Amino acid sequence: MFDNLSDKLDKALHVLKGHGKITEVNVADTLKEVRRALLDADVNFKIAKDFTNRVKEKALGANVLTALQPSQLMVKIVKDELTQLMGGDSEGLNLSGAPTVILMSGLQGSGKTTFSGKLANYLKTKKSKNPLLVACDIYRPAAIDQLHIVGEQINVDVYSDRGNTDAVAIATAGVAHAKANGHNVVIIDTAGRLAVDEAMMAEISNVHKAVQPQETLFVVDAMTGQDAVNTAKAFNDLLNFDGVILTKLDGDTRGGAAISIKSVVNKPIKFIGTGEKMEAIDVFHPSRMADRILGMGDVVSLVERAQEQFDEEEARKLQKKIAKNQFGFDDFLKQIQQVKKMGNMKDLMGMIPGASKAMKGVDIDDDAFKHIEAIIYSMTPGERTKPASINANRKKRIAKGAGRSVQEVNQLLKQFNQMSKMMKMMQGGGGKKMMQMMQGMK
């Protein structure tokens, strides 16, 4: 996501490189390119124009610190303004109420049902809630079945009333069912509708009045760009919703919706969907997203994801193995499984500062580790425990069993040895040696 915008902003901000100070002339050239980059990303013209005017005002009024070059100062101003444009601070959910009622609204095909499941899973695993999903889509064939399948995947109860065509009655009965069965959060999945469909819009308005939700969320497909922003306005005029959910941000999206939706409806983006898995949901942090758009990565989110998968007991065992030089391929395999649980590889790479630029044009498959896993699974238990025992004949057998080449087996063994040495050095506090070693590695 945002790859195209990131490239164009990078080129625009390069205009100032080599200049000793910010002037009317060079700032105008830079901001013309910034505005063009935003328009190409499907940001509304007025928003793009107001944005560049604010950046210009701050840039010309700023004193360039001796520690900063003009281009660095401009990056900081653009980053701060992007953060404000997308909402400033992240905003969580209002989880008051007994139970908390969350009403999902949005267009047909925006991903409401899937996201209802992701949100239920998030509240269950991260907030220790006991959610109930309520199926109020009485129009789409198999919508109720889809919600039940999603509920089974995440082990969350689903309330439905097949044959009932009164969405208001189903929603109120769902809330009553939650109270009677100890559910402290109710997520109501409504039918997708077109903003121009008056009858459908009236129905969701009636559901809203009947259940009085603590949170009304508008789910929007980020890939629809500027249309998404216009639709959000139509829904907000009717429902006065509390926040926006942007789905499909892992797709080939230009990012215009994420950047401009807050300034149009004055409601925060609360969550983003970043993949198909039930765990692919992130709280939206405007400052972190601004960092990613400007190619600065998002180390904080990367660390948070790593901490979620961190197992203290396993880490202690691993530490002992490294200290005794017993780190083997079975341990390496466990590390790979933990990285895979952190999410889609391309998304993770985008969180590492500078990695997006370095990996430009490289397609990172979600199964990026499958060749490594195949090679390891082709080893005997003894070979995994003692990689040093793998001689030329064994390499041929392993390569044949994994359907890979001997060169790939050699490459994995070499990388494994380098990683083992680094881990050993980190244990022994040999930071200087490790830095020298890293400099020597490609």
Buried (B, 14 or more C-beta within 10 A) or exposed (E): BBBBBBBBBBBBBEBBEEBEEBBEEBBEEBBEBBBBBBBBBBBBEEBBBBBBEBBBEBBEEBEBEEEBBBBBBBBBBBBBBBBBBBBEEBBEBEBEBEBBBBBBBBBBEBBBBBBBBBBBBBBBEEEEBBBBBBBBBBBEEEBBEBBBEBBEEBEBBBBBBEEEEBBBBBBBBBBEBBEEEEBBBBBBBBBBBEBEEEEBBEBBEBBBEBBEBBBBBBBBBBBBBBBBBBBBEBBBEBBEBBBBBBBBBBEEBBBBBBBBBBBBBEBBBBBBBBBEBBBBBBBBBBBBBBBBBBBBBBEEBBEBBBEBEEEEEEEEEBEEBBEEEEBBBEBBBEEBEBBBEBBBBBBBBBBBBEBBEEBEEEEBEBEBBEBBBBBBEBBBEEBBBEBEEBEEEBBEBBBEBBEBEEEBBBBBBEEBEBEBBBBBBEEEEBEEBBEEBEEEEE
